[in-house]
Every structure is written in C-alpha cells, then in structure tokens.
Amino acid sequence: MKTNRWVTFSLRLYSKLLYLYPQAYRIKYEMEMLRVFKNQCREAYQHQGGFGILLLWARTLTDLGVTVVREHLSDPQAKVGLLDAIPNARLPWKGVLLVLIPGLVFFVSQIEQLTSNRDWFFFAFFRAGFFLILPVLLVWLLTRRYPVWGLIPLGLLYGTLGSYSPRYLISKLPFFTSRMSLPLFHIRFDLGYLIPVSVCIVLLGGLIWYNARQGQLSKSIWKWLGVYGSLVVFQIIAAVALEPFVQTLAWQDLGWRAALNSLGMKQLVVRLLLWYSYVPLSFLLLVFIGKLFSHKYGGLSFLVLLGYLLPMVVFGRYDPAQPIIPFYVVSLTVLVYRFVVAVMAPIWLVRAASISRRKRAAIPVAIAILCHIFLNVIVSLVWASNYGVTLQTSLLNLVLKIWNQLIVAAGLGLAVALYLPKEKDQAMSPPALVMTTE
C-alpha cells in the first residue's frame, strides 16, 4: 500500500503537470510519458524508497521545465511564443508581434531623436543588434532550433557589424593592427579590407557551389547574379575614373596609358577595388545566408534582409543652424522610411510571403529604397546650390549614391529568385534529389 500511495500520488501530480505542454504535443505523447514515468517511480522506490522518489522528481521537474518552454516556443499553435513556421504560409499574429520588436525599437528611437536633442537612434544603431540577438541565441541553445522571429535580429547584427570600418574590426583580432598591409608585386594590400573581402569571396564561392551542386540555382538566379555583378563592376570603374588623382595623372603629359601603368595608379586601383567590393560582397553573402533558411521558412527568409536594411541611416543628425533642407521634409521622409521598414514591411512579408505572391514580397522593401533615393536626391541638389558645389560633381556623386541603391535592389531581386523559386524551377529538381522506385 505504501508503494502504491507513493506511485499513485506521483502519477496523479505528473498527469496534471503534463497540461503545461502544448495540446498537440500532449495528445501525441501523454500516454507514453505516463507509462515511462510510472516505471521510473516503481524502480526508484524499490531501490531507494521515498528518497529515490524525491531524487526522481528533482530530475523530472528540471527536464519538464526545459521541455515545456522548448515545445511552447516550437509549436506554431501554442499560446506562448513561436519558433517554427510553415514555409510560404502566413505567420500567426503572435509571431508577427515578435517579429515587429526590432523594428519598433528603431521606429520609437527615430521619433525620439526627431522630437528631442538626444541621440536615441544612434544609440539603438550601434547597440540594438547585440542586445536583440541574445534572446535568439538563448532560444536556439535551449531548443536547437533557430526561431523565425530571430531572422531580423540576425540581419540587424550583420548590418551593425558591417557599419564598422573593416580596419577597426581587423585590429581587434590577435596579431593584427589597423594599418597592417601585405606587399605583393610591389603593391601594398590593405589587410583591413583584403581579409574581409577574401573571406566574403571564399564563403560566397562555397555557398554558390553548394547550391549549384544541389540544383537550386535556376537561370533566373544566374541572371540576377550577372546583373548584380555588372552593377558592382560599373561602380568600381566609375569610382576609379572619377578619382581626382586618376584624372590628374591622366590629363598630365603622361596620358591615360602611361598613367594606368604607373605604380601610384596601380596602388590606387587596388585600394579602390577593395573599398568598393567590400559592401556589395558582404550584402551578397547575406543574401545567400538567407537562402540557408528558405528551406524551413520559405519567403519569411526576407526578414534577414529586412534586418540588414533596418539600421540604414536615411539622414544623419539635423543641424538647425545649417538647415540645408527644411526640417519637415527630413522628418516626413525619415518617418515614412522608418514606418515602411519597421512596421509595414515586416507585416507585409510575414502575412503575404508565399510563392503565389512572390512579386509582392519585394514591394515594401522597394518603397523603402525609393524613399532613400528620394532624400539623397534632395540633399545632393540642395547641397550643391547652397555650398557652391559644381552641378557636374554633385550629379556624379548623386549617381554613385543611387547606384548603391540599385545594387541593393538587384540583391533583392536575387533574393526573390532564391527564396521563392517559380513553380517550374521547383519542378526542375535534379535527379539526385528525387526519390525513385525503379
């Protein structure tokens, strides 16, 4: 009787605690868990009596606490939290609220900065990514699954690290300084840019090779890669041609051919090549990193790119003493951009990011890019008229700024082709991936 009372009480209490699990999980595993726990109670009592039951409960409560949290996070139908999502399907509204948290942090900080003299936006710009990734890593550690609401913090942290100078980041590594260089062919390569550019190239090559080997790179993806690469190459050529030092050498008695063969010109070309390759290559790498999540989340993988665009500075600190453009124009444009990226785009993506609506997934990010281009056009033209900058120089700088946005737009088009392949592309799976019965 004593043994039965211990076991009966433990089973009764354990059956009540099982209601802490999500309903779907409980229905599937409740009977098996009760049977296993009953056997454990009998064995514990036979060997150590009541003390053995207490030790069993200590282990059981620890395991139960961890698994309950994990299952509630991983069950899309659970009442608390969200971890998994159905690919190319609408995200439940509880997941939408979790996804909106990073954007709301930047949106509120932007409003505070516009209405006060405190730098709340730049405080969030440099720190939010590090703090917001912590709960994501904690959930990943507990559940061994990466949460869908952690995609924006991942892109945000990536963008935050990318905003730092590569020399600064390299200088934090052991045995490196910010001014170290590598002499090769009589040219000194800046390690602060050579190392990250080389890392991006190696990782990109590996990801492209892996996806190509899996038959996941369709013709449209290769076309977008070609467009993206062409835009980057033209940007580098334009940057080299517009460099004052290049123009000075070219228009001297040396001429263009002699200028290109000079050591100073070669050094400059290498430096500009590394400078203007760093950001496009790192963004392209992020696009392919997002591809790693597309098998599980489908169109929701766009949230990684949205996190990257979230901290983008549309307009810096406004100086009332030198108002190059009216404050209300700056406020309106900045708030529109923040609203689109922080609120409209996440809701749009998580509620409509499906294959059937693949073209619509790019609309909110495209609107954000247009807002950014619009403000850059206004600032460049007003700056030229107010500060005596020649129209030709102003237009050239404006073209380079807009060109950066075109590169981002091409990356977005590539992401659409990668994350939301057309139905005919999905049908063209390689034979190795198709199960056969012959």
ROTI-398093 format. One record per residue (C-alpha): residue in one letter; y, x, z. Coordinates in steps of 0.001 Angstrom, whole numbers. Layout:
<atoms>
- a | Y | X | Z
...
</atoms>
This chain:
<atoms>
- m | 0 | 0 | 0
- k | 2363 | 2819 | 839
- t | 1796 | 4435 | -2529
- n | 2312 | 1123 | -4293
- r | 5573 | 478 | -2420
- w | 6993 | 3874 | -3462
- v | 5921 | 3466 | -7078
- t | 6883 | -220 | -7261
- f | 10372 | 401 | -5870
- s | 10909 | 3376 | -8177
- l | 9769 | 1429 | -11251
- r | 11953 | -1528 | -10350
- l | 15012 | 704 | -9929
- y | 14254 | 2681 | -13079
- s | 13893 | -504 | -15142
- k | 17376 | -1544 | -14001
- l | 18820 | 1848 | -14901
- l | 17406 | 1557 | -18416
- y | 20044 | -1126 | -19087
- l | 22568 | 1727 | -19195
- y | 21155 | 2707 | -22602
- p | 22346 | 1026 | -25830
- q | 20434 | -2156 | -26602
- a | 18798 | -852 | -29788
- y | 17560 | 2279 | -28034
- r | 16289 | 306 | -25053
- i | 14325 | -2161 | -27190
- k | 12679 | 688 | -29071
- y | 11750 | 2999 | -26184
- e | 11820 | 907 | -22957
- m | 8079 | 280 | -22605
- e | 7147 | 3889 | -23378
- m | 9735 | 5243 | -20922
- l | 8475 | 2918 | -18164
- r | 4862 | 3961 | -18767
- v | 5727 | 7687 | -18661
- f | 7849 | 7263 | -15519
- k | 5081 | 5290 | -13787
- n | 2580 | 8082 | -14425
- q | 5082 | 10666 | -13202
- c | 5633 | 8681 | -9974
- r | 1910 | 8465 | -9240
- e | 1355 | 12177 | -9855
- a | 4395 | 13154 | -7768
- y | 3268 | 11010 | -4831
- q | -326 | 12238 | -4956
- h | 763 | 15883 | -4784
- q | 3844 | 15810 | -2504
- g | 4176 | 12287 | -1166
- g | 7620 | 10807 | -700
- f | 9268 | 14223 | -1081
- g | 7715 | 14503 | -4540
- i | 9208 | 11124 | -5487
- l | 12649 | 12351 | -4390
- l | 12318 | 15510 | -6494
- l | 11244 | 13376 | -9455
- w | 14307 | 11162 | -9045
- a | 16578 | 14201 | -8933
- r | 15252 | 15362 | -12308
- t | 15190 | 11827 | -13726
- l | 18779 | 10985 | -12805
- t | 20056 | 14223 | -14340
- d | 18171 | 13613 | -17570
- l | 19142 | 9948 | -17624
- g | 22846 | 10711 | -17193
- v | 22849 | 13140 | -20128
- t | 20787 | 10987 | -22485
- v | 22737 | 7790 | -21730
- v | 26007 | 9493 | -22680
- r | 24421 | 11006 | -25767
- e | 22937 | 7746 | -27024
- h | 26146 | 5785 | -26455
- l | 28030 | 8394 | -28449
- s | 25471 | 8394 | -31243
- d | 24911 | 4642 | -31617
- p | 27459 | 3000 | -34006
- q | 26716 | -375 | -32403
- a | 27147 | 835 | -28829
- k | 30028 | -416 | -26725
- v | 31298 | 3042 | -25782
- g | 32060 | 5982 | -28054
- l | 30936 | 6821 | -31579
- l | 29102 | 9759 | -33053
- d | 27192 | 8734 | -36171
- a | 28432 | 6618 | -39047
- i | 26788 | 5078 | -42088
- p | 27675 | 7087 | -45238
- n | 30043 | 5293 | -47631
- a | 30360 | 2341 | -45261
- r | 33299 | 1073 | -43240
- l | 33718 | 2713 | -39872
- p | 33722 | 313 | -36892
- w | 37138 | -227 | -35338
- k | 36195 | 1637 | -32162
- g | 35588 | 4673 | -34367
- v | 38913 | 4077 | -36132
- l | 40731 | 4295 | -32792
- l | 39074 | 7639 | -32010
- v | 39931 | 8942 | -35480
- l | 43599 | 7970 | -35034
- i | 44160 | 10005 | -31855
- p | 45142 | 13352 | -33521
- g | 47498 | 11648 | -35964
- l | 49159 | 9610 | -33235
- v | 49803 | 12820 | -31279
- f | 51764 | 14234 | -34230
- f | 53451 | 10929 | -35045
- v | 54762 | 10457 | -31500
- s | 55826 | 14104 | -31235
- q | 57695 | 13809 | -34559
- i | 59596 | 10737 | -33335
- e | 60424 | 12519 | -30083
- q | 61732 | 15545 | -31961
- l | 63963 | 13400 | -34188
- t | 65404 | 11484 | -31250
- s | 65917 | 14409 | -28837
- n | 66618 | 18118 | -28797
- r | 63099 | 19045 | -27643
- d | 60597 | 20750 | -29956
- w | 57704 | 18403 | -29263
- f | 56464 | 18513 | -32854
- f | 56210 | 22289 | -32993
- f | 54604 | 22283 | -29544
- a | 51905 | 19993 | -30966
- f | 51824 | 22001 | -34203
- f | 50674 | 25204 | -32502
- r | 48564 | 23775 | -29651
- a | 47137 | 20344 | -30504
- g | 44347 | 21699 | -32698
- f | 42961 | 23887 | -29895
- f | 43002 | 21087 | -27297
- l | 41698 | 18306 | -29560
- i | 38686 | 20343 | -30678
- l | 37469 | 20791 | -27077
- p | 36026 | 17244 | -26579
- v | 34479 | 17504 | -30047
- l | 32692 | 20719 | -29125
- l | 31610 | 19196 | -25802
- v | 30038 | 16189 | -27533
- w | 28432 | 18477 | -30105
- l | 26992 | 20594 | -27287
- l | 25573 | 17567 | -25430
- t | 24218 | 15639 | -28416
- r | 23565 | 18362 | -31023
- r | 25406 | 16104 | -33489
- y | 28900 | 16546 | -34874
- p | 30939 | 13353 | -34253
- v | 32693 | 11646 | -37126
- w | 35909 | 11489 | -35084
- g | 35764 | 15281 | -34852
- l | 36411 | 15785 | -38579
- i | 40207 | 15537 | -38284
- p | 40383 | 17967 | -35322
- l | 38266 | 20407 | -37357
- g | 40673 | 20278 | -40305
- l | 43632 | 20395 | -37902
- l | 42358 | 23548 | -36188
- y | 41659 | 25109 | -39607
- g | 45201 | 24328 | -40735
- t | 46682 | 25625 | -37473
- l | 44897 | 28959 | -37799
- g | 45956 | 29118 | -41446
- s | 49601 | 28730 | -40438
- y | 49456 | 32048 | -38576
- s | 50058 | 35240 | -40502
- p | 46727 | 36807 | -41523
- r | 48057 | 40153 | -40292
- y | 48573 | 38629 | -36847
- l | 45030 | 37265 | -36723
- i | 43507 | 40509 | -38030
- s | 45436 | 42517 | -35448
- k | 43616 | 40577 | -32709
- l | 40270 | 41976 | -33859
- p | 38980 | 45205 | -32271
- f | 39863 | 48443 | -34079
- f | 42380 | 46696 | -36343
- t | 46162 | 46702 | -36367
- s | 48592 | 44554 | -38313
- r | 49653 | 47478 | -40527
- m | 46296 | 48960 | -41436
- s | 45712 | 49464 | -45141
- l | 42947 | 50739 | -47389
- p | 43865 | 53384 | -50018
- l | 41848 | 52807 | -53194
- f | 42635 | 54053 | -56715
- h | 45972 | 55390 | -55414
- i | 46880 | 51841 | -54309
- r | 47104 | 50766 | -50684
- f | 45476 | 47383 | -49972
- d | 46890 | 45431 | -47033
- l | 43888 | 44740 | -44775
- g | 45774 | 41853 | -43163
- y | 45298 | 39938 | -46421
- l | 42409 | 41825 | -48045
- i | 39925 | 40946 | -45275
- p | 40582 | 37152 | -45128
- v | 40764 | 36882 | -48923
- s | 37459 | 38772 | -49234
- v | 35847 | 36576 | -46574
- c | 37026 | 33425 | -48393
- i | 35633 | 34714 | -51690
- v | 32243 | 35566 | -50166
- l | 31921 | 32236 | -48317
- l | 33114 | 30273 | -51357
- g | 30655 | 32083 | -53584
- g | 27838 | 31288 | -51163
- l | 28738 | 27589 | -50886
- i | 29195 | 27172 | -54650
- w | 25895 | 28958 | -55297
- y | 24114 | 26786 | -52726
- n | 25477 | 23508 | -54124
- a | 24778 | 24602 | -57701
- r | 21213 | 25508 | -56737
- q | 20792 | 22039 | -55205
- g | 22075 | 20456 | -58428
- q | 25099 | 18937 | -56680
- l | 27841 | 20334 | -58938
- s | 28398 | 17905 | -61796
- k | 30504 | 18527 | -64886
- s | 33484 | 16789 | -63324
- i | 33299 | 19158 | -60336
- w | 33295 | 22200 | -62609
- k | 36275 | 20747 | -64491
- w | 38231 | 20284 | -61267
- l | 37323 | 23827 | -60233
- g | 38689 | 25022 | -63571
- v | 41922 | 23066 | -63101
- y | 42320 | 24388 | -59549
- g | 41686 | 27982 | -60622
- s | 44095 | 27699 | -63559
- l | 46880 | 26408 | -61320
- v | 46343 | 29295 | -58892
- v | 46316 | 31894 | -61709
- f | 49518 | 30485 | -63228
- q | 51161 | 30521 | -59808
- i | 50313 | 34194 | -59321
- i | 51567 | 35079 | -62814
- a | 54813 | 33176 | -62217
- a | 55295 | 34825 | -58807
- v | 54846 | 38281 | -60340
- a | 57161 | 37526 | -63275
- l | 59903 | 36130 | -61006
- e | 59779 | 39043 | -58558
- p | 63203 | 40791 | -58669
- f | 61574 | 44237 | -58517
- v | 59424 | 43391 | -61538
- q | 62407 | 42167 | -63538
- t | 64403 | 45267 | -62605
- l | 61679 | 47603 | -63841
- a | 61060 | 45572 | -66971
- w | 64683 | 45396 | -68060
- q | 65349 | 49085 | -67446
- d | 64691 | 51725 | -70048
- l | 61031 | 51689 | -69103
- g | 60326 | 48385 | -70823
- w | 57582 | 45925 | -69928
- r | 54607 | 48071 | -70942
- a | 55749 | 51169 | -69062
- a | 56778 | 49029 | -66085
- l | 53321 | 47470 | -65847
- n | 51717 | 50921 | -65874
- s | 53905 | 52302 | -63102
- l | 52404 | 52860 | -59658
- g | 55075 | 50748 | -57964
- m | 54299 | 47821 | -60248
- k | 50540 | 48088 | -59629
- q | 51136 | 48178 | -55889
- l | 53358 | 45094 | -56109
- v | 50904 | 43165 | -58297
- v | 48059 | 43827 | -55851
- r | 50206 | 42736 | -52917
- l | 51339 | 39520 | -54629
- l | 47785 | 38821 | -55787
- l | 46563 | 38912 | -52175
- w | 49541 | 36939 | -50845
- y | 49297 | 34092 | -53334
- s | 45485 | 33939 | -53267
- y | 45143 | 33558 | -49502
- v | 46296 | 29943 | -49035
- p | 44651 | 28443 | -52191
- l | 41345 | 30177 | -51455
- s | 41337 | 29085 | -47813
- f | 42100 | 25477 | -48818
- l | 39354 | 25561 | -51465
- l | 36961 | 26880 | -48817
- l | 37864 | 23933 | -46569
- v | 37105 | 21523 | -49430
- f | 33601 | 22967 | -49724
- i | 33181 | 22989 | -45938
- g | 33874 | 19253 | -46075
- k | 31028 | 18988 | -48577
- l | 28648 | 20003 | -45774
- f | 29496 | 16721 | -44007
- s | 29316 | 14496 | -47102
- h | 25521 | 14108 | -46883
- k | 25928 | 12493 | -43476
- y | 29335 | 10799 | -43713
- g | 29993 | 10378 | -47443
- g | 33625 | 9511 | -48138
- l | 34542 | 9936 | -44474
- s | 34442 | 13691 | -45146
- f | 38001 | 13317 | -46475
- l | 39064 | 13277 | -42822
- v | 38605 | 17074 | -42756
- l | 41267 | 17480 | -45465
- l | 43479 | 14928 | -43754
- g | 43384 | 17002 | -40588
- y | 44445 | 20035 | -42633
- l | 47466 | 18142 | -44022
- l | 48356 | 16617 | -40643
- p | 50450 | 19509 | -39239
- m | 52177 | 20250 | -42557
- v | 55924 | 20754 | -41966
- v | 57901 | 18455 | -44239
- f | 61255 | 19521 | -42804
- g | 61974 | 22084 | -40080
- r | 64442 | 21864 | -37223
- y | 67527 | 19855 | -38180
- d | 70832 | 21625 | -37502
- p | 73725 | 19137 | -37135
- a | 76217 | 21980 | -37588
- q | 74935 | 22643 | -41129
- p | 73693 | 19308 | -42477
- i | 72530 | 20238 | -45961
- i | 71243 | 16676 | -46364
- p | 72060 | 13548 | -44332
- f | 70086 | 13120 | -41141
- y | 68963 | 9587 | -42004
- v | 67387 | 10860 | -45264
- v | 65481 | 13541 | -43359
- s | 64386 | 11073 | -40669
- l | 63256 | 8425 | -43144
- t | 61304 | 10832 | -45328
- v | 59685 | 12634 | -42410
- l | 58685 | 9393 | -40675
- v | 57262 | 7951 | -43892
- y | 55206 | 11097 | -44390
- r | 54006 | 11087 | -40779
- f | 53131 | 7380 | -40896
- v | 51146 | 7834 | -44113
- v | 49209 | 10896 | -42919
- a | 48788 | 9934 | -39252
- v | 48168 | 6176 | -39438
- m | 47873 | 4748 | -42942
- a | 45626 | 7416 | -44489
- p | 43006 | 7539 | -41674
- i | 42676 | 3749 | -41553
- w | 42550 | 3544 | -45343
- l | 39880 | 6237 | -45581
- v | 37555 | 5051 | -42830
- r | 37749 | 1425 | -43936
- a | 37514 | 1984 | -47708
- a | 35914 | 5412 | -48287
- s | 32953 | 4264 | -50349
- i | 31586 | 5080 | -53764
- s | 32704 | 1709 | -55119
- r | 36269 | 2512 | -54066
- r | 36191 | 6244 | -54770
- k | 39508 | 6301 | -56658
- r | 41361 | 4504 | -53864
- a | 40378 | 7135 | -51294
- a | 42914 | 9586 | -52774
- i | 45858 | 7161 | -52761
- p | 47158 | 7669 | -49186
- v | 46987 | 11469 | -49448
- a | 48669 | 11299 | -52872
- i | 51520 | 9278 | -51326
- a | 51909 | 11925 | -48630
- i | 52072 | 14669 | -51276
- l | 54733 | 12717 | -53215
- c | 56816 | 12402 | -50024
- h | 56563 | 16135 | -49534
- i | 57600 | 16850 | -53135
- f | 60489 | 14355 | -52906
- l | 62019 | 16044 | -49859
- n | 61539 | 19522 | -51346
- v | 63391 | 18441 | -54495
- i | 66310 | 17069 | -52467
- v | 66548 | 20124 | -50207
- s | 66396 | 22608 | -53106
- l | 69061 | 20850 | -55169
- v | 71431 | 20281 | -52249
- w | 70957 | 23839 | -51039
- a | 71846 | 25161 | -54500
- s | 75024 | 23072 | -54714
- n | 76218 | 23791 | -51147
- y | 75485 | 27522 | -50897
- g | 76300 | 28715 | -54382
- v | 72740 | 29447 | -55435
- t | 72375 | 29536 | -59198
- l | 70736 | 26493 | -60704
- q | 68177 | 28646 | -62514
- t | 66999 | 30322 | -59295
- s | 66955 | 27009 | -57479
- l | 64889 | 25339 | -60175
- l | 62423 | 28230 | -60266
- n | 61927 | 28061 | -56508
- l | 61584 | 24296 | -56768
- v | 58910 | 24627 | -59450
- l | 56936 | 27037 | -57256
- k | 57120 | 24615 | -54289
- i | 55990 | 21681 | -56395
- w | 53273 | 23870 | -57913
- n | 51811 | 24351 | -54414
- q | 51564 | 20590 | -54070
- l | 49858 | 20351 | -57462
- i | 47253 | 22833 | -56199
- v | 46673 | 20610 | -53159
- a | 46398 | 17597 | -55482
- a | 43818 | 19425 | -57620
- g | 41892 | 20249 | -54446
- l | 41990 | 16557 | -53566
- g | 40596 | 15654 | -56986
- l | 37833 | 18198 | -56493
- a | 37070 | 16677 | -53085
- v | 36743 | 13207 | -54652
- a | 34210 | 14579 | -57128
- l | 32347 | 16456 | -54380
- y | 32260 | 13848 | -51620
- l | 31990 | 10688 | -53752
- p | 29969 | 11533 | -56856
- k | 29730 | 8954 | -59589
- e | 26580 | 6893 | -59767
- k | 25479 | 8617 | -62960
- d | 25938 | 12004 | -61265
- q | 23772 | 10844 | -58379
- a | 21104 | 9726 | -60806
- m | 21019 | 13220 | -62364
- s | 19272 | 14804 | -59394
- p | 17276 | 17991 | -60055
- p | 13519 | 17558 | -60323
- a | 13001 | 19647 | -57172
- l | 14805 | 17049 | -55079
- v | 12954 | 14016 | -56433
- m | 9651 | 13081 | -54812
- t | 6923 | 12635 | -57397
- t | 3418 | 11205 | -57133
- e | 1948 | 12803 | -60199
</atoms>
